[in-house]
Every structure is written in structure tokens, then in C-alpha cells.
Amino acid sequence: MKTEDRIKARMLREKGFSLKQIAASLFVSKGSVSAWVRDIELSQDALVSINNRLQLGRENSRRSRLSNIAHKNFELNVKCKEEILPFSYRDLWIAGLMLYAGEGSKPSGVSSQHIEITNSDPDILRVFINFLTSICSVPRGKIKVRLMLYQDISQEEAQKYWANELNITRNQFQKSFIKNSYKDSPNRHARRSKFGTAHINVYDVKIYRRLMGWLKAIYEYTNLDFKKSGE
């Protein structure tokens, strides 16, 4: 049997099969195959064939791994939606306040007090706009947007993108702030947004002070109870 395996191993090796493939097909150890074929000098075609098979194997393995990850992520997303939805009025209230606590502007001067939150992620800004319109009763047309862009970003394309993402009209945009591009820098804008950063503004002192009052109440409430309802 060993003689037959050795002959088959040498034939497969000459055709360009890898040691691992030969061992698997003959149900023998990779060490045995290596000893049987070590004197075989592979042709250029055989070397190319082995390399191609190795690359194909790695690519198939990568695709399988990514497919498994995507499937697990899909299942996790479904489970997470079931856990957190539906989103209540109070959930949106707290979510909006926490977004502003982390990302919002908090000017101390009375004359400069207004609502302003900045981000490059439209999902975050959509949640905050929903908070403004639903919780704070801000008319959507009263919301203004100022873009911060680099010189090499098209202002027209950026406004079109943000108008679509945030469901606002072109007349709600304020004058954009344009930053230097630093084109000679080797690592320029490695992490920047393709369409710049959006600043959401609402110029209403009363709403701003009310928002800050809600935040202050949360900060001062030290006896928090995070037990699930019903426990």
C-alpha cells in the first residue's frame, strides 16, 4: 500500500499538487508525502499551479469566513432590534439629550446661546433632528445646517448629500466653512468624511435653556435605579 501511495503521491506532485492536498487525497501524513516527493524538481508550470491553488484556497477561506461573519452579524442585528424596539417618546427624549451632552455646543455667553451639534455621521444627526422636531417642537424649516469642508470637496455635492440625508432644503444651509486641504501632507485627511462635517443649528435661546435644564436635572439626579421595569 505504501508503494502505491508513494507512486500516486509523486504523480500528483509532478502535476502541481501541494503536499497538503496530496496528503489529504491519500489519507496519509504530510510528512510521509514530503519524504516521498522531496527529490522531485517542479516545473515552472507546476509551481504556478501550486501557487494558484494556494491562492484559491486562501480566497475561498476568506470568503467563507466573511460569509460566516456577515451571517452572525445579521442574526445579531435582528436580535438587537427585537430587544430595543419599539422606540418610545421618552427613549427619543433621553437619546437626544445624551447626544447633545456628548456632541453639542454649550456656550457660556448669553448672547451666543443656541443649539448646535456637530457630526459627520448622518445617522446621529437624523436622531437629533427627530429629537428637535418631536420633543422640542422645533419646526423643521427652523433648523439650519452649516458645513465644514476642505478645499477639494465640492460644496455643491456636499450640500446635495446632506440635504438628502437629513431631509432638508437647500435654503436651510448657511455659508460653509472651508478649510485648507494641505495637499502636500502624506497622511492628509486619512479619517475625514467625504462630504465634510455638518453643524446642526437652532437659534432659539428658550429651547436651548430648556435643553440644558433637562441635562442639569439628569446630572443632579444621583439616586439612579437601573433595574429593569417589573423586577
C-alpha positions as protocol buffer text, in pm:
chain_id: "A"
residue {
  index: 1
  type: MET
  ca { x: 0 y: 0 z: 0 }
}
residue {
  index: 2
  type: LYS
  ca { x: 281 y: 240 z: 86 }
}
residue {
  index: 3
  type: THR
  ca { x: 441 y: 177 z: -253 }
}
residue {
  index: 4
  type: GLU
  ca { x: 113 y: 256 z: -430 }
}
residue {
  index: 5
  type: ASP
  ca { x: 66 y: 567 z: -220 }
}
residue {
  index: 6
  type: ARG
  ca { x: 421 y: 676 z: -295 }
}
residue {
  index: 7
  type: ILE
  ca { x: 371 y: 637 z: -670 }
}
residue {
  index: 8
  type: LYS
  ca { x: 41 y: 827 z: -662 }
}
residue {
  index: 9
  type: ALA
  ca { x: 198 y: 1098 z: -448 }
}
residue {
  index: 10
  type: ARG
  ca { x: 481 y: 1151 z: -695 }
}
residue {
  index: 11
  type: MET
  ca { x: 239 y: 1164 z: -989 }
}
residue {
  index: 12
  type: LEU
  ca { x: 25 y: 1423 z: -815 }
}
residue {
  index: 13
  type: ARG
  ca { x: 329 y: 1626 z: -716 }
}
residue {
  index: 14
  type: GLU
  ca { x: 455 y: 1638 z: -1073 }
}
residue {
  index: 15
  type: LYS
  ca { x: 114 y: 1770 z: -1177 }
}
residue {
  index: 16
  type: GLY
  ca { x: 149 y: 2057 z: -935 }
}
residue {
  index: 17
  type: PHE
  ca { x: -50 y: 1949 z: -628 }
}
residue {
  index: 18
  type: SER
  ca { x: 62 y: 2077 z: -290 }
}
residue {
  index: 19
  type: LEU
  ca { x: 186 y: 1847 z: -13 }
}
residue {
  index: 20
  type: LYS
  ca { x: -126 y: 1920 z: 190 }
}
residue {
  index: 21
  type: GLN
  ca { x: -356 y: 1833 z: -100 }
}
residue {
  index: 22
  type: ILE
  ca { x: -172 y: 1508 z: -172 }
}
residue {
  index: 23
  type: ALA
  ca { x: -176 y: 1403 z: 194 }
}
residue {
  index: 24
  type: ALA
  ca { x: -549 y: 1471 z: 215 }
}
residue {
  index: 25
  type: SER
  ca { x: -629 y: 1276 z: -103 }
}
residue {
  index: 26
  type: LEU
  ca { x: -424 y: 971 z: 2 }
}
residue {
  index: 27
  type: PHE
  ca { x: -516 y: 984 z: 374 }
}
residue {
  index: 28
  type: VAL
  ca { x: -152 y: 990 z: 479 }
}
residue {
  index: 29
  type: SER
  ca { x: 58 y: 1233 z: 676 }
}
residue {
  index: 30
  type: LYS
  ca { x: 207 y: 1540 z: 518 }
}
residue {
  index: 31
  type: GLY
  ca { x: 548 y: 1425 z: 647 }
}
residue {
  index: 32
  type: SER
  ca { x: 522 y: 1098 z: 452 }
}
residue {
  index: 33
  type: VAL
  ca { x: 434 y: 1285 z: 132 }
}
residue {
  index: 34
  type: SER
  ca { x: 727 y: 1522 z: 182 }
}
residue {
  index: 35
  type: ALA
  ca { x: 968 y: 1227 z: 214 }
}
residue {
  index: 36
  type: TRP
  ca { x: 832 y: 1060 z: -99 }
}
residue {
  index: 37
  type: VAL
  ca { x: 850 y: 1364 z: -329 }
}
residue {
  index: 38
  type: ARG
  ca { x: 1141 y: 1564 z: -192 }
}
residue {
  index: 39
  type: ASP
  ca { x: 1366 y: 1479 z: -489 }
}
residue {
  index: 40
  type: ILE
  ca { x: 1114 y: 1599 z: -749 }
}
residue {
  index: 41
  type: GLU
  ca { x: 1208 y: 1927 z: -913 }
}
residue {
  index: 42
  type: LEU
  ca { x: 888 y: 2101 z: -1008 }
}
residue {
  index: 43
  type: SER
  ca { x: 849 y: 2262 z: -1347 }
}
residue {
  index: 44
  type: GLN
  ca { x: 757 y: 2628 z: -1374 }
}
residue {
  index: 45
  type: ASP
  ca { x: 403 y: 2528 z: -1474 }
}
residue {
  index: 46
  type: ALA
  ca { x: 375 y: 2305 z: -1168 }
}
residue {
  index: 47
  type: LEU
  ca { x: 497 y: 2584 z: -939 }
}
residue {
  index: 48
  type: VAL
  ca { x: 244 y: 2823 z: -1091 }
}
residue {
  index: 49
  type: SER
  ca { x: -29 y: 2561 z: -1047 }
}
residue {
  index: 50
  type: ILE
  ca { x: 60 y: 2511 z: -679 }
}
residue {
  index: 51
  type: ASN
  ca { x: 69 y: 2885 z: -618 }
}
residue {
  index: 52
  type: ASN
  ca { x: -266 y: 2934 z: -791 }
}
residue {
  index: 53
  type: ARG
  ca { x: -423 y: 2656 z: -584 }
}
residue {
  index: 54
  type: LEU
  ca { x: -286 y: 2807 z: -265 }
}
residue {
  index: 55
  type: GLN
  ca { x: -422 y: 3149 z: -356 }
}
residue {
  index: 56
  type: LEU
  ca { x: -758 y: 2999 z: -449 }
}
residue {
  index: 57
  type: GLY
  ca { x: -769 y: 2812 z: -118 }
}
residue {
  index: 58
  type: ARG
  ca { x: -690 y: 3128 z: 77 }
}
residue {
  index: 59
  type: GLU
  ca { x: -952 y: 3325 z: -117 }
}
residue {
  index: 60
  type: ASN
  ca { x: -1218 y: 3057 z: -60 }
}
residue {
  index: 61
  type: SER
  ca { x: -1128 y: 3051 z: 308 }
}
residue {
  index: 62
  type: ARG
  ca { x: -1153 y: 3431 z: 327 }
}
residue {
  index: 63
  type: ARG
  ca { x: -1492 y: 3433 z: 155 }
}
residue {
  index: 64
  type: SER
  ca { x: -1623 y: 3161 z: 383 }
}
residue {
  index: 65
  type: ARG
  ca { x: -1502 y: 3350 z: 690 }
}
residue {
  index: 66
  type: LEU
  ca { x: -1659 y: 3677 z: 574 }
}
residue {
  index: 67
  type: SER
  ca { x: -1983 y: 3498 z: 490 }
}
residue {
  index: 68
  type: ASN
  ca { x: -1996 y: 3347 z: 840 }
}
residue {
  index: 69
  type: ILE
  ca { x: -1928 y: 3686 z: 997 }
}
residue {
  index: 70
  type: ALA
  ca { x: -2199 y: 3851 z: 785 }
}
residue {
  index: 71
  type: HIS
  ca { x: -2449 y: 3581 z: 881 }
}
residue {
  index: 72
  type: LYS
  ca { x: -2370 y: 3616 z: 1252 }
}
residue {
  index: 73
  type: ASN
  ca { x: -2394 y: 3996 z: 1228 }
}
residue {
  index: 74
  type: PHE
  ca { x: -2733 y: 3969 z: 1058 }
}
residue {
  index: 75
  type: GLU
  ca { x: -2864 y: 3740 z: 1333 }
}
residue {
  index: 76
  type: LEU
  ca { x: -2725 y: 3975 z: 1599 }
}
residue {
  index: 77
  type: ASN
  ca { x: -2888 y: 4278 z: 1434 }
}
residue {
  index: 78
  type: VAL
  ca { x: -3225 y: 4103 z: 1427 }
}
residue {
  index: 79
  type: LYS
  ca { x: -3192 y: 4014 z: 1796 }
}
residue {
  index: 80
  type: CYS
  ca { x: -3085 y: 4369 z: 1888 }
}
residue {
  index: 81
  type: LYS
  ca { x: -3385 y: 4519 z: 1707 }
}
residue {
  index: 82
  type: GLU
  ca { x: -3618 y: 4287 z: 1896 }
}
residue {
  index: 83
  type: GLU
  ca { x: -3455 y: 4390 z: 2224 }
}
residue {
  index: 84
  type: ILE
  ca { x: -3466 y: 4769 z: 2179 }
}
residue {
  index: 85
  type: LEU
  ca { x: -3766 y: 4841 z: 1954 }
}
residue {
  index: 86
  type: PRO
  ca { x: -4019 y: 4997 z: 1954 }
}
residue {
  index: 87
  type: PHE
  ca { x: -3858 y: 5332 z: 2037 }
}
residue {
  index: 88
  type: SER
  ca { x: -4075 y: 5533 z: 2274 }
}
residue {
  index: 89
  type: TYR
  ca { x: -4120 y: 5909 z: 2310 }
}
residue {
  index: 90
  type: ARG
  ca { x: -3917 y: 5907 z: 2629 }
}
residue {
  index: 91
  type: ASP
  ca { x: -3644 y: 5695 z: 2466 }
}
residue {
  index: 92
  type: LEU
  ca { x: -3604 y: 5962 z: 2197 }
}
residue {
  index: 93
  type: TRP
  ca { x: -3605 y: 6234 z: 2464 }
}
residue {
  index: 94
  type: ILE
  ca { x: -3317 y: 6074 z: 2654 }
}
residue {
  index: 95
  type: ALA
  ca { x: -3128 y: 5975 z: 2338 }
}
residue {
  index: 96
  type: GLY
  ca { x: -3137 y: 6333 z: 2209 }
}
residue {
  index: 97
  type: LEU
  ca { x: -3019 y: 6473 z: 2541 }
}
residue {
  index: 98
  type: MET
  ca { x: -2730 y: 6228 z: 2561 }
}
residue {
  index: 99
  type: LEU
  ca { x: -2626 y: 6310 z: 2205 }
}
residue {
  index: 100
  type: TYR
  ca { x: -2619 y: 6677 z: 2294 }
}
residue {
  index: 101
  type: ALA
  ca { x: -2432 y: 6609 z: 2618 }
}
residue {
  index: 102
  type: GLY
  ca { x: -2155 y: 6443 z: 2419 }
}
residue {
  index: 103
  type: GLU
  ca { x: -2154 y: 6630 z: 2088 }
}
residue {
  index: 104
  type: GLY
  ca { x: -2337 y: 6957 z: 2144 }
}
residue {
  index: 105
  type: SER
  ca { x: -2204 y: 7309 z: 2187 }
}
residue {
  index: 106
  type: LYS
  ca { x: -2258 y: 7467 z: 2529 }
}
residue {
  index: 107
  type: PRO
  ca { x: -2166 y: 7839 z: 2505 }
}
residue {
  index: 108
  type: SER
  ca { x: -2148 y: 8024 z: 2835 }
}
residue {
  index: 109
  type: GLY
  ca { x: -2215 y: 8372 z: 2697 }
}
residue {
  index: 110
  type: VAL
  ca { x: -2583 y: 8469 z: 2698 }
}
residue {
  index: 111
  type: SER
  ca { x: -2564 y: 8634 z: 2356 }
}
residue {
  index: 112
  type: SER
  ca { x: -2417 y: 8323 z: 2193 }
}
residue {
  index: 113
  type: GLN
  ca { x: -2657 y: 8069 z: 2340 }
}
residue {
  index: 114
  type: HIS
  ca { x: -2812 y: 7850 z: 2071 }
}
residue {
  index: 115
  type: ILE
  ca { x: -2842 y: 7480 z: 1993 }
}
residue {
  index: 116
  type: GLU
  ca { x: -2554 y: 7342 z: 1787 }
}
residue {
  index: 117
  type: ILE
  ca { x: -2443 y: 6983 z: 1742 }
}
residue {
  index: 118
  type: THR
  ca { x: -2168 y: 6865 z: 1507 }
}
residue {
  index: 119
  type: ASN
  ca { x: -2101 y: 6529 z: 1345 }
}
residue {
  index: 120
  type: SER
  ca { x: -2003 y: 6363 z: 1019 }
}
residue {
  index: 121
  type: ASP
  ca { x: -2243 y: 6070 z: 1070 }
}
residue {
  index: 122
  type: PRO
  ca { x: -2588 y: 6142 z: 922 }
}
residue {
  index: 123
  type: ASP
  ca { x: -2748 y: 5866 z: 1134 }
}
residue {
  index: 124
  type: ILE
  ca { x: -2654 y: 6051 z: 1452 }
}
residue {
  index: 125
  type: LEU
  ca { x: -2776 y: 6383 z: 1318 }
}
residue {
  index: 126
  type: ARG
  ca { x: -3107 y: 6231 z: 1200 }
}
residue {
  index: 127
  type: VAL
  ca { x: -3176 y: 6108 z: 1553 }
}
residue {
  index: 128
  type: PHE
  ca { x: -3105 y: 6456 z: 1690 }
}
residue {
  index: 129
  type: ILE
  ca { x: -3326 y: 6625 z: 1431 }
}
residue {
  index: 130
  type: ASN
  ca { x: -3608 y: 6387 z: 1531 }
}
residue {
  index: 131
  type: PHE
  ca { x: -3544 y: 6492 z: 1891 }
}
residue {
  index: 132
  type: LEU
  ca { x: -3567 y: 6859 z: 1794 }
}
residue {
  index: 133
  type: THR
  ca { x: -3889 y: 6825 z: 1595 }
}
residue {
  index: 134
  type: SER
  ca { x: -4068 y: 6568 z: 1814 }
}
residue {
  index: 135
  type: ILE
  ca { x: -3954 y: 6656 z: 2168 }
}
residue {
  index: 136
  type: CYS
  ca { x: -3865 y: 7026 z: 2139 }
}
residue {
  index: 137
  type: SER
  ca { x: -4137 y: 7109 z: 1882 }
}
residue {
  index: 138
  type: VAL
  ca { x: -3888 y: 7284 z: 1655 }
}
residue {
  index: 139
  type: PRO
  ca { x: -4031 y: 7341 z: 1305 }
}
residue {
  index: 140
  type: ARG
  ca { x: -3811 y: 7156 z: 1054 }
}
residue {
  index: 141
  type: GLY
  ca { x: -3770 y: 7474 z: 849 }
}
residue {
  index: 142
  type: LYS
  ca { x: -3615 y: 7649 z: 1151 }
}
residue {
  index: 143
  type: ILE
  ca { x: -3322 y: 7403 z: 1151 }
}
residue {
  index: 144
  type: LYS
  ca { x: -3009 y: 7543 z: 986 }
}
residue {
  index: 145
  type: VAL
  ca { x: -2705 y: 7348 z: 866 }
}
residue {
  index: 146
  type: ARG
  ca { x: -2351 y: 7474 z: 826 }
}
residue {
  index: 147
  type: LEU
  ca { x: -2097 y: 7251 z: 655 }
}
residue {
  index: 148
  type: MET
  ca { x: -1727 y: 7236 z: 734 }
}
residue {
  index: 149
  type: LEU
  ca { x: -1544 y: 7131 z: 417 }
}
residue {
  index: 150
  type: TYR
  ca { x: -1192 y: 7102 z: 282 }
}
residue {
  index: 151
  type: GLN
  ca { x: -1099 y: 7299 z: -30 }
}
residue {
  index: 152
  type: ASP
  ca { x: -1101 y: 6990 z: -253 }
}
residue {
  index: 153
  type: ILE
  ca { x: -1458 y: 6889 z: -153 }
}
residue {
  index: 154
  type: SER
  ca { x: -1731 y: 7006 z: -390 }
}
residue {
  index: 155
  type: GLN
  ca { x: -1966 y: 7233 z: -197 }
}
residue {
  index: 156
  type: GLU
  ca { x: -2247 y: 7154 z: -441 }
}
residue {
  index: 157
  type: GLU
  ca { x: -2207 y: 6777 z: -399 }
}
residue {
  index: 158
  type: ALA
  ca { x: -2175 y: 6811 z: -22 }
}
residue {
  index: 159
  type: GLN
  ca { x: -2494 y: 7014 z: 9 }
}
residue {
  index: 160
  type: LYS
  ca { x: -2679 y: 6770 z: -215 }
}
residue {
  index: 161
  type: TYR
  ca { x: -2561 y: 6479 z: 2 }
}
residue {
  index: 162
  type: TRP
  ca { x: -2657 y: 6637 z: 335 }
}
residue {
  index: 163
  type: ALA
  ca { x: -2988 y: 6771 z: 204 }
}
residue {
  index: 164
  type: ASN
  ca { x: -3083 y: 6417 z: 103 }
}
residue {
  index: 165
  type: GLU
  ca { x: -2952 y: 6251 z: 421 }
}
residue {
  index: 166
  type: LEU
  ca { x: -3113 y: 6500 z: 662 }
}
residue {
  index: 167
  type: ASN
  ca { x: -3429 y: 6569 z: 460 }
}
residue {
  index: 168
  type: ILE
  ca { x: -3374 y: 6945 z: 448 }
}
residue {
  index: 169
  type: THR
  ca { x: -3399 y: 7204 z: 172 }
}
residue {
  index: 170
  type: ARG
  ca { x: -3113 y: 7396 z: 12 }
}
residue {
  index: 171
  type: ASN
  ca { x: -3224 y: 7726 z: 168 }
}
residue {
  index: 172
  type: GLN
  ca { x: -3159 y: 7580 z: 516 }
}
residue {
  index: 173
  type: PHE
  ca { x: -2783 y: 7578 z: 452 }
}
residue {
  index: 174
  type: GLN
  ca { x: -2570 y: 7853 z: 596 }
}
residue {
  index: 175
  type: LYS
  ca { x: -2242 y: 7969 z: 447 }
}
residue {
  index: 176
  type: SER
  ca { x: -1995 y: 7678 z: 454 }
}
residue {
  index: 177
  type: PHE
  ca { x: -1665 y: 7696 z: 641 }
}
residue {
  index: 178
  type: ILE
  ca { x: -1380 y: 7598 z: 406 }
}
residue {
  index: 179
  type: LYS
  ca { x: -1056 y: 7458 z: 549 }
}
residue {
  index: 180
  type: ASN
  ca { x: -718 y: 7432 z: 377 }
}
residue {
  index: 181
  type: SER
  ca { x: -654 y: 7094 z: 215 }
}
residue {
  index: 182
  type: TYR
  ca { x: -283 y: 7060 z: 295 }
}
residue {
  index: 183
  type: LYS
  ca { x: -228 y: 6871 z: -30 }
}
residue {
  index: 184
  type: ASP
  ca { x: 142 y: 6816 z: 36 }
}
residue {
  index: 185
  type: SER
  ca { x: 81 y: 6623 z: 358 }
}
residue {
  index: 186
  type: PRO
  ca { x: 135 y: 6245 z: 301 }
}
residue {
  index: 187
  type: ASN
  ca { x: -137 y: 6148 z: 553 }
}
residue {
  index: 188
  type: ARG
  ca { x: -383 y: 6426 z: 473 }
}
residue {
  index: 189
  type: HIS
  ca { x: -743 y: 6372 z: 574 }
}
residue {
  index: 190
  type: ALA
  ca { x: -694 y: 5998 z: 632 }
}
residue {
  index: 191
  type: ARG
  ca { x: -1004 y: 5983 z: 854 }
}
residue {
  index: 192
  type: ARG
  ca { x: -1210 y: 6271 z: 717 }
}
residue {
  index: 193
  type: SER
  ca { x: -1563 y: 6244 z: 585 }
}
residue {
  index: 194
  type: LYS
  ca { x: -1605 y: 6250 z: 208 }
}
residue {
  index: 195
  type: PHE
  ca { x: -1874 y: 6518 z: 237 }
}
residue {
  index: 196
  type: GLY
  ca { x: -1740 y: 6711 z: 531 }
}
residue {
  index: 197
  type: THR
  ca { x: -1889 y: 6771 z: 875 }
}
residue {
  index: 198
  type: ALA
  ca { x: -2238 y: 6907 z: 937 }
}
residue {
  index: 199
  type: HIS
  ca { x: -2328 y: 7154 z: 1212 }
}
residue {
  index: 200
  type: ILE
  ca { x: -2698 y: 7148 z: 1306 }
}
residue {
  index: 201
  type: ASN
  ca { x: -2809 y: 7487 z: 1441 }
}
residue {
  index: 202
  type: VAL
  ca { x: -3129 y: 7613 z: 1600 }
}
residue {
  index: 203
  type: TYR
  ca { x: -3125 y: 7979 z: 1706 }
}
residue {
  index: 204
  type: ASP
  ca { x: -3375 y: 7975 z: 1992 }
}
residue {
  index: 205
  type: VAL
  ca { x: -3250 y: 8072 z: 2340 }
}
residue {
  index: 206
  type: LYS
  ca { x: -3560 y: 7941 z: 2517 }
}
residue {
  index: 207
  type: ILE
  ca { x: -3528 y: 7593 z: 2368 }
}
residue {
  index: 208
  type: TYR
  ca { x: -3153 y: 7591 z: 2436 }
}
residue {
  index: 209
  type: ARG
  ca { x: -3205 y: 7679 z: 2805 }
}
residue {
  index: 210
  type: ARG
  ca { x: -3477 y: 7417 z: 2835 }
}
residue {
  index: 211
  type: LEU
  ca { x: -3247 y: 7154 z: 2687 }
}
residue {
  index: 212
  type: MET
  ca { x: -2969 y: 7250 z: 2928 }
}
residue {
  index: 213
  type: GLY
  ca { x: -3219 y: 7237 z: 3216 }
}
residue {
  index: 214
  type: TRP
  ca { x: -3310 y: 6880 z: 3127 }
}
residue {
  index: 215
  type: LEU
  ca { x: -2942 y: 6787 z: 3119 }
}
residue {
  index: 216
  type: LYS
  ca { x: -2880 y: 6956 z: 3453 }
}
residue {
  index: 217
  type: ALA
  ca { x: -3166 y: 6758 z: 3607 }
}
residue {
  index: 218
  type: ILE
  ca { x: -3011 y: 6434 z: 3485 }
}
residue {
  index: 219
  type: TYR
  ca { x: -2665 y: 6533 z: 3614 }
}
residue {
  index: 220
  type: GLU
  ca { x: -2805 y: 6621 z: 3957 }
}
residue {
  index: 221
  type: TYR
  ca { x: -3016 y: 6309 z: 3994 }
}
residue {
  index: 222
  type: THR
  ca { x: -2777 y: 6086 z: 4185 }
}
residue {
  index: 223
  type: ASN
  ca { x: -3018 y: 5817 z: 4307 }
}
residue {
  index: 224
  type: LEU
  ca { x: -3047 y: 5638 z: 3973 }
}
residue {
  index: 225
  type: ASP
  ca { x: -3213 y: 5298 z: 3970 }
}
residue {
  index: 226
  type: PHE
  ca { x: -3123 y: 5094 z: 3661 }
}
residue {
  index: 227
  type: LYS
  ca { x: -3333 y: 4788 z: 3748 }
}
residue {
  index: 228
  type: LYS
  ca { x: -3549 y: 4660 z: 3466 }
}
residue {
  index: 229
  type: SER
  ca { x: -3915 y: 4751 z: 3500 }
}
residue {
  index: 230
  type: GLY
  ca { x: -4113 y: 4474 z: 3666 }
}
residue {
  index: 231
  type: GLU
  ca { x: -3824 y: 4341 z: 3878 }
}
